[in-house]
Amino acid sequence: MARIKGGLNAKKKHNRVLKLAKGYRGARSNQYRTAKQAVMRALTSAFAGRKQNKRDFRRLWIARINAACRMNDFTYSKLMHGLKVANIDINRKMLSEIAIADPEGFASLVDTAKKAIA
């Protein structure tokens, strides 16, 4: 049986990695060995970055909600506790959107939370 050389598959693998490394500086974009290392590191960082992104957005929403609460003479933690006691199930993203787009509606939510706590 004839021997099959792996040149075509190796070339495909190399091209796949080099395509991912397109735009990197210096040897990282055109030498396979360094490009492979750079791409592996970049993909690891991208995974961590997607998790970090979620944390950053949650922090932003909480900061916005807290600022809107302070304008209504209330605190973020008391608002969240009051909403939980009042059985109002609304996530932080929507609360921050309400705080920005509809301040009167947010004020009514704050009043509801105050009544639920008292």
Buried (B, 14 or more C-beta within 10 A) or exposed (E): EEEEEEEEEEEEEBEEBBEBBEEBEEEBBEBBEBBBBBBEEBEEEEEEEEEEEEEEEBEEBBEBBBEBBEEBEBEBEBBBBBBEEBEEEEEBBEBBBBBEEEEEEBBEBBEBBBEBBE
